[in-house]
Amino acid sequence: MWEKVVTDRVTEQELWESGSYQDIFDISEKMLEEMPLDYEALILHGFSAYQLVLAQITVSDKAIYIEKSIQCLRKALIIKSTIMDGAIQYVLGKAYYSKGAEYADLAVQSLEFAKQMGFSGDDMNEYLGIAYAALRDYRMSIAALTEALNSPRAEEYLSGALLLSIANSYTALEDFNMAIAYLMRCLDISKDDNAKRLVRFKLGDIYFRQEDYSAAENQYAAILKDFGENAEAHYRLGEINAAKNNQIQARAEWRKAVQIDPAHRSARSRLTLR
């Protein structure tokens, strides 16, 4: 497939390896104008269109390239079956995922096909796990994400986002002990302050739901200590005090939340209660 010469000096393979996706896209587009059902051109156009999605700024432009990718790859699968089917299904699954949660079922279908065909992509199980979560199939989500976490190359792309996704699925299943374990691990490895703040909020929420108010309070206090004043943290501290029937302190925390963010609806609503 990759050996066709595009110019006297440059092959499609060389263009691809150099990351010249726009060139591949333009060349394959011209090929398809002459031969609309050319198998190799469809794959080239579909693959390069997907790669170009990340280069687009607007949502509408991203959508155009996603649709081009899906249309071309679906046509290629219909035309014939080859050794490329696994790779096509893999890219097709990621393209469907890029369209939004309402296409999660098609993303899962394509990615599972790729997996059954023996295709291996470093991020395939990660995409599968997130897509399954969008379908609220949290057990399959955990299975796929855990497989991603345990893959040989996991350390090369491991991020707090993967651990957080696993924790979210465990939370949805109300397996709070496992959720806490993954959130703690995420907190340990994350170097991003926004991610750490988010993890602490999630930990605080779980502890609150378990009525472990002291542990929940520690998480919100840590947010204030490490990241400065935060309206939501004060609001939740107010909720903890309300749950402990300490109404005076609860209202003090809600007032702080409103002082920081006058538009905080939940805190304002609590202050109107008698």
Stockholm file with secondary structure:
# STOCKHOLM 1.0

chainA/1-274         MWEKVVTDRVTEQELWESGSYQDIFDISEKMLEEMPLDYEALILHGFSAYQLVLAQITVSDKAIYIEKSIQCLRKALIIKSTIMDGAIQYVLGKAYYSKGAEYADLAVQSLEFAKQMGFSGDDMNEYLGIAYAALRDYRMSIAALTEALNSPRAEEYLSGALLLSIANSYTALEDFNMAIAYLMRCLDISKDDNAKRLVRFKLGDIYFRQEDYSAAENQYAAILKDFGENAEAHYRLGEINAAKNNQIQARAEWRKAVQIDPAHRSARSRLTLR
#=GR chainA/1-274 SS CTTSBSSSSCBHHHHHHTTCHHHHHHHHHHHHHHCTTCHHHHHHHHHHHHHHHTTCCSHHHHHHHHHHHHHHHHHHHHHCCCTTHHHHHHHHHHHHHHHCGGGHHHHHHHHHHHHHTTCCCTTHHHHHHHHHHHTTCHHHHHHHHHHHHTSTTHHHHCCHHHHHHHHHHHHHTTCHHHHHHHHHHHHHHCCCHHHHHHHHHHHHHHHHHTTCHHHHHHHHHHHHHHHCCCHHHHHHHHHHHHHTTCHHHHHHHHHHHHHHCTTCHHHHHHHHCC
#=GC SS_cons         CTTSBSSSSCBHHHHHHTTCHHHHHHHHHHHHHHCTTCHHHHHHHHHHHHHHHTTCCSHHHHHHHHHHHHHHHHHHHHHCCCTTHHHHHHHHHHHHHHHCGGGHHHHHHHHHHHHHTTCCCTTHHHHHHHHHHHTTCHHHHHHHHHHHHTSTTHHHHCCHHHHHHHHHHHHHTTCHHHHHHHHHHHHHHCCCHHHHHHHHHHHHHHHHHTTCHHHHHHHHHHHHHHHCCCHHHHHHHHHHHHHTTCHHHHHHHHHHHHHHCTTCHHHHHHHHCC
//
